């Protein structure tokens, strides 16, 4: 397997994989999004408005990293790691949800990664990249905590594994509240034949603005038909190694939480041909709410989080 430079929607990219197995395409200039994952030429990720739509407007597609926070905030200010941060609601660096609240951190076109290396090894084709979140960064004011991110992707015949390492680079702690949105297509496209399996037991209770209240309720783990069901639910206490499954008429895709993601969001809007199993380092609104669910990386320390997508016919 050999990684190759590619171009998609006018953006330079990196292609990892082989003709007989998975092929994964990343765009370093658009937040290093995994924008295409194919098996034998068949796309496994929802494309929606495509890579250009994601790069320009943050439109949902592929497997984007949500950074520096995932999902929505309930206010335009937060206090974390001893700092009060006030967001300018008119600043173009972030988007607003339908209720006018900040959502998904910095716009993708502000998050440009430097590729440090790529190649092949015993584990498969790999790529390593980094993002320096320094005081000079355009979006630093959204999250004024200097640090460095490292992104490592490995693609084999049937899996893609993504690991993110956060390292504090100055003498102050860094809050950890990022996540990913893997838009996994239903293989075969039919909701009536699709089934999801959730390895969770505690669901976050949400208010009318989709913000966690701090309470939870019980949910029965295991498989269930997708059908006409609608999902936009958060879960806590997700164990390392937990595997979420999406089964369709033409195969199965799984997403395994390897480490560092104790929270999850499941998103499947009405009529969608995809399901998102979202690895989350913290619950929605953790920056504003604070408390023990918002982890901090102390100076000189690191935080590592990883997940893996696997495909079976």
BAROFI-787171 format. One line per 3 residues: number of its first residue (from 1); their letters; for each residue x, y, z of C-alpha. Coordinates in nm, 2 decimals, always signed. Example, Ala and Ser with C-alpha at 12.3 -4.5 7.8 and 13.67 -1.06 7.14 Angstrom:
BEGIN
1) as) +1.23,-0.45,+0.78  +1.37,-0.11,+0.71
//
This chain:
BEGIN
1) xxx) +0.00,+0.00,+0.00  +0.13,+0.34,-0.09  +0.00,+0.69,+0.01
4) xxx) -0.04,+0.92,-0.29  -0.10,+1.30,-0.32  -0.44,+1.37,-0.47
7) xxx) -0.66,+1.67,-0.54  -1.03,+1.70,-0.47  -1.25,+2.00,-0.51
10) xxx) -0.94,+2.21,-0.57  -0.78,+2.10,-0.24  -0.46,+1.91,-0.21
13) xxx) -0.50,+1.58,-0.03  -0.35,+1.25,+0.07  -0.48,+0.91,-0.04
16) xxx) -0.40,+0.61,+0.18  -0.49,+0.25,+0.10  -0.48,-0.01,-0.17
19) xxx) -0.68,-0.11,-0.47  -0.80,-0.43,-0.31  -0.90,-0.28,+0.03
22) xxx) -1.00,+0.04,+0.19  -0.89,+0.37,+0.04  -0.90,+0.68,+0.27
25) xxx) -0.87,+1.04,+0.14  -0.77,+1.33,+0.37  -0.76,+1.71,+0.31
28) xxx) -0.49,+1.88,+0.53  -0.60,+2.22,+0.41  -0.96,+2.16,+0.53
31) xxx) -0.90,+2.05,+0.89  -0.75,+1.72,+0.77  -1.10,+1.58,+0.72
34) xxx) -1.13,+1.22,+0.61  -1.36,+1.31,+0.32  -1.38,+0.98,+0.14
37) xxx) -1.35,+0.62,+0.24  -1.41,+0.36,-0.03  -1.40,-0.02,-0.06
40) xxx) -1.37,-0.16,-0.41  -1.48,+0.19,-0.54  -1.78,+0.21,-0.32
43) xxx) -1.82,+0.52,-0.10  -1.88,+0.44,+0.27  -1.92,+0.80,+0.40
46) xxx) -2.20,+1.04,+0.34  -2.08,+1.31,+0.10  -2.38,+1.56,+0.12
49) xxx) -2.24,+1.90,-0.01  -1.90,+1.76,-0.07  -1.55,+1.86,+0.04
52) xxx) -1.59,+2.22,-0.09  -1.91,+2.26,+0.11  -1.73,+2.14,+0.42
55) xxx) -1.42,+2.36,+0.36  -1.62,+2.67,+0.29  -1.92,+2.64,+0.52
58) xxx) -1.85,+2.35,+0.76  -2.13,+2.15,+0.58  -2.16,+1.80,+0.72
61) xxx) -1.98,+1.51,+0.54  -1.71,+1.26,+0.58  -1.53,+1.22,+0.92
64) xxx) -1.45,+1.58,+1.04  -1.27,+1.67,+1.36  -1.47,+1.92,+1.57
67) xxx) -1.22,+2.15,+1.73  -1.15,+2.31,+1.98  -1.50,+2.20,+2.10
70) xxx) -1.75,+1.95,+1.97  -2.12,+2.02,+1.93  -2.29,+2.33,+2.08
73) xxx) -2.23,+2.57,+2.36  -2.52,+2.73,+2.56  -2.35,+3.07,+2.59
76) xxx) -2.10,+3.30,+2.43  -1.87,+3.29,+2.73  -1.71,+3.01,+2.93
79) xxx) -1.46,+2.98,+3.22  -1.21,+2.70,+3.19  -0.87,+2.62,+3.34
82) xxx) -0.89,+2.95,+3.54  -0.96,+3.17,+3.23  -1.28,+3.36,+3.13
85) xxx) -1.33,+3.35,+2.76  -1.58,+3.57,+2.58  -1.67,+3.48,+2.22
88) xxx) -1.76,+3.75,+1.97  -2.10,+3.64,+1.82  -2.02,+3.84,+1.51
91) xxx) -1.68,+3.68,+1.45  -1.67,+3.47,+1.14  -1.45,+3.20,+1.30
94) xxx) -1.73,+2.98,+1.41  -2.08,+2.87,+1.31  -2.41,+2.91,+1.50
97) xxx) -2.67,+2.64,+1.54  -3.04,+2.70,+1.45  -3.09,+2.85,+1.80
100) xxx) -2.81,+3.10,+1.75  -2.56,+2.92,+1.98  -2.19,+2.85,+1.89
103) xxx) -2.14,+2.51,+1.75  -1.85,+2.28,+1.64  -1.56,+2.52,+1.72
106) xxx) -1.35,+2.68,+1.45  -1.44,+2.68,+1.08  -1.26,+2.41,+0.88
109) xxx) -1.08,+2.66,+0.66  -0.90,+2.80,+0.97  -0.76,+2.46,+1.07
112) xxx) -0.47,+2.38,+0.83  -0.25,+2.09,+0.92  +0.11,+2.03,+0.84
115) xxx) +0.18,+1.67,+0.72  +0.49,+1.54,+0.90  +0.52,+1.21,+0.72
118) xxx) +0.35,+0.93,+0.53  +0.44,+0.59,+0.42  +0.37,+0.22,+0.46
121) xxx) +0.45,-0.03,+0.73  +0.35,-0.36,+0.88  +0.03,-0.21,+1.01
124) xxx) -0.07,-0.05,+0.67  -0.05,+0.29,+0.51  +0.00,+0.57,+0.75
127) xxx) +0.01,+0.95,+0.78  +0.12,+1.18,+1.06  +0.03,+1.55,+1.08
130) xxx) +0.03,+1.83,+1.34  -0.15,+2.15,+1.42  +0.02,+2.42,+1.63
133) xxx) -0.25,+2.60,+1.83  -0.04,+2.91,+1.91  -0.11,+3.27,+2.00
136) xxx) -0.07,+3.37,+1.64  -0.34,+3.13,+1.52  -0.63,+3.30,+1.36
139) xxx) -0.88,+3.12,+1.59  -0.67,+3.14,+1.91  -0.92,+3.38,+2.07
142) xxx) -1.19,+3.10,+2.06  -0.98,+2.88,+2.28  -0.68,+3.07,+2.43
145) xxx) -0.48,+2.77,+2.55  -0.15,+2.71,+2.37  -0.10,+2.35,+2.27
148) xxx) +0.00,+2.11,+1.99  -0.22,+1.85,+1.82  -0.08,+1.54,+1.65
151) xxx) -0.30,+1.33,+1.41  -0.20,+0.98,+1.32  -0.40,+0.77,+1.06
154) xxx) -0.34,+0.41,+0.97  -0.53,+0.24,+0.69  -0.54,-0.14,+0.64
157) xxx) -0.74,-0.37,+0.41  -1.05,-0.33,+0.62  -0.99,-0.06,+0.89
160) xxx) -0.89,+0.30,+0.94  -0.76,+0.40,+1.28  -0.74,+0.77,+1.38
163) xxx) -0.55,+0.88,+1.69  -0.52,+1.24,+1.82  -0.26,+1.34,+2.07
166) xxx) -0.29,+1.68,+2.25  +0.01,+1.82,+2.42  +0.02,+2.14,+2.64
169) xxx) +0.31,+2.36,+2.52  +0.31,+2.64,+2.78  +0.28,+2.66,+3.16
172) xxx) -0.10,+2.64,+3.17  -0.35,+2.35,+3.15  -0.56,+2.29,+2.83
175) xxx) -0.93,+2.18,+2.84  -1.01,+1.87,+2.64  -1.35,+1.89,+2.46
178) xxx) -1.31,+1.78,+2.10  -1.48,+1.50,+1.90  -1.54,+1.35,+1.56
181) xxx) -1.85,+1.32,+1.34  -1.82,+1.00,+1.13  -2.10,+1.01,+0.88
184) xxx) -2.13,+0.64,+0.80  -2.35,+0.55,+0.51  -2.60,+0.27,+0.55
187) xxx) -2.47,-0.01,+0.33  -2.75,-0.08,+0.08  -2.91,+0.26,+0.16
190) xxx) -3.23,+0.11,+0.31  -3.33,+0.22,+0.66  -3.59,-0.06,+0.67
193) xxx) -3.31,-0.32,+0.66  -3.07,-0.13,+0.87  -2.99,-0.21,+1.24
196) xxx) -2.77,-0.02,+1.49  -2.60,-0.17,+1.80  -2.53,+0.06,+2.09
199) xxx) -2.29,-0.05,+2.37  -2.42,+0.21,+2.61  -2.64,+0.22,+2.92
202) xxx) -2.66,+0.59,+3.03  -2.82,+0.86,+2.81  -2.78,+1.23,+2.87
205) xxx) -3.10,+1.41,+2.94  -3.12,+1.72,+2.71  -3.32,+2.04,+2.74
208) xxx) -3.52,+2.20,+2.46  -3.20,+2.35,+2.31  -3.03,+2.01,+2.30
211) xxx) -2.80,+2.10,+2.60  -2.74,+1.83,+2.87  -2.91,+1.91,+3.20
214) xxx) -2.66,+1.70,+3.40  -2.91,+1.42,+3.45  -2.91,+1.08,+3.28
217) xxx) -3.16,+0.80,+3.22  -3.11,+0.43,+3.15  -3.10,+0.28,+2.80
220) xxx) -3.09,-0.08,+2.71  -2.77,-0.17,+2.52  -2.77,-0.39,+2.22
223) xxx) -2.91,-0.41,+1.86  -3.23,-0.23,+1.74  -3.39,-0.16,+1.40
226) xxx) -3.31,+0.18,+1.26  -3.63,+0.21,+1.05  -3.79,+0.55,+1.09
229) xxx) -3.63,+0.63,+1.42  -3.46,+0.96,+1.47  -3.15,+1.00,+1.68
232) xxx) -2.96,+1.30,+1.83  -2.87,+1.16,+2.17  -2.57,+1.18,+2.40
235) xxx) -2.43,+0.90,+2.61  -2.18,+0.88,+2.90  -1.95,+0.62,+3.05
238) xxx) -1.85,+0.47,+2.72  -1.59,+0.20,+2.79  -1.26,+0.18,+2.60
241) xxx) -1.31,-0.09,+2.34  -1.68,-0.03,+2.30  -1.80,-0.11,+1.95
244) xxx) -2.09,+0.07,+1.77  -2.24,-0.12,+1.47  -2.43,-0.02,+1.17
247) xxx) -2.56,-0.32,+0.97  -2.74,-0.29,+0.63  -2.85,-0.51,+0.35
250) xxx) -2.50,-0.50,+0.19  -2.27,-0.53,+0.49  -2.16,-0.39,+0.83
253) xxx) -1.96,-0.09,+0.94  -1.84,-0.07,+1.30  -1.68,+0.21,+1.50
256) xxx) -1.48,+0.11,+1.80  -1.38,+0.36,+2.08  -1.02,+0.26,+2.15
259) xxx) -0.93,+0.51,+2.42  -0.99,+0.87,+2.54  -1.36,+0.90,+2.44
262) xxx) -1.58,+0.84,+2.75  -1.88,+1.01,+2.58  -2.07,+0.95,+2.26
265) xxx) -2.33,+1.11,+2.04  -2.55,+0.92,+1.80  -2.70,+1.12,+1.52
268) xxx) -2.94,+1.00,+1.25  -3.19,+1.26,+1.14  -3.52,+1.17,+0.98
271) xxx) -3.48,+1.01,+0.64  -3.10,+1.01,+0.65  -2.90,+0.75,+0.46
274) xxx) -2.63,+0.77,+0.73  -2.57,+0.72,+1.10  -2.31,+0.91,+1.31
277) xxx) -2.14,+0.73,+1.60  -1.95,+1.03,+1.74  -1.65,+0.98,+1.97
280) xxx) -1.64,+1.26,+2.23  -1.38,+1.35,+2.49  -1.64,+1.55,+2.68
283) xxx) -2.02,+1.60,+2.68  -2.19,+1.87,+2.48  -2.15,+2.22,+2.65
286) xxx) -1.86,+2.09,+2.87  -1.67,+2.42,+2.83  -1.96,+2.62,+2.97
289) xxx) -2.08,+2.37,+3.23  -1.73,+2.27,+3.36  -1.71,+2.02,+3.64
292) xxx) -1.53,+1.68,+3.64  -1.65,+1.58,+3.29  -1.42,+1.85,+3.14
295) xxx) -1.07,+1.70,+3.16  -0.76,+1.92,+3.17  -0.41,+1.85,+3.03
298) xxx) -0.15,+1.98,+3.27  +0.16,+2.16,+3.15  +0.41,+1.91,+3.00
301) xxx) +0.14,+1.63,+2.98  -0.05,+1.48,+2.69  -0.40,+1.34,+2.62
304) xxx) -0.44,+1.06,+2.36  -0.77,+0.96,+2.20  -0.83,+0.71,+1.93
307) xxx) -1.11,+0.53,+1.74  -1.13,+0.28,+1.45  -1.37,+0.22,+1.17
310) xxx) -1.40,-0.13,+1.03  -1.59,-0.26,+0.73  -1.72,-0.62,+0.68
313) x) -1.91,-0.74,+0.37
//
